[in-house]
Amino acid sequence: MNLLSDWDGIISLFIACIEILLLVNLFIFSEKNRTNIIIYFIIAFLTGYQVFEFLLCGADINSSYAAYLAFVDISFLPPLNLLLILSVIKSRSKINYLIFIPAVFFVVYYLFFIDQFKVVKCTVLYAVYNYPSGDLFGFFYYLPILISFIILLKKRKEIARKQTAILFIAHLFIIVPVSTGFILLYLNVPGLIGSIESILCKFAFVYAIFLALYCLNNSTVRQNIGMSKP
């Protein structure tokens, strides 16, 4: 047990290093269009969370402020993912940015309860957090992800087949833990609920890889080449 505890947070550090490499490669080799820039932000936020989790569990910086900042980071991931899908289907209304209101609300709301943020358990794979209004946060955290997946399914015929396949597979790696999160909320399993955001971000590592693949293929030049083929 003691041997394993020495490695707490190491997976987070490993994932963060790979996601940084992904970001660097995407910035160099992918086209800087709107959809791809959203992907940059998603991977950057995923990287940021893994860094925070390493600091909390691996570097023993177990402060309420660090745990709060980790939650600030992940609060913006679901609306960013929804914004990505809206961008893919060419929905670019300014009203779309209203989807960030719940994330901003929780960031401000939690400012008054920073002292309640605690990492109550660290493991090699995930962390368990204690934070206020967990059920409410979980609902607004998971809902945009489920909406993104539903939109993707409904609008799949409007997206190129290869792009749809990449996005669909990517979303499977976040839908599974999200579905598990709803089941845990229903069964009222607080210990597992406290770790679901951490577990989700581990699954999201594969999600990030598929987003990177989508990003590299999402360029005007590639689309024009595909359209010119007989």
Order of alpha helices (4+ residues) and beta strands (2+ residues): alpha-alpha-alpha-alpha-alpha-alpha-beta-beta-alpha-alpha-alpha-alpha-alpha
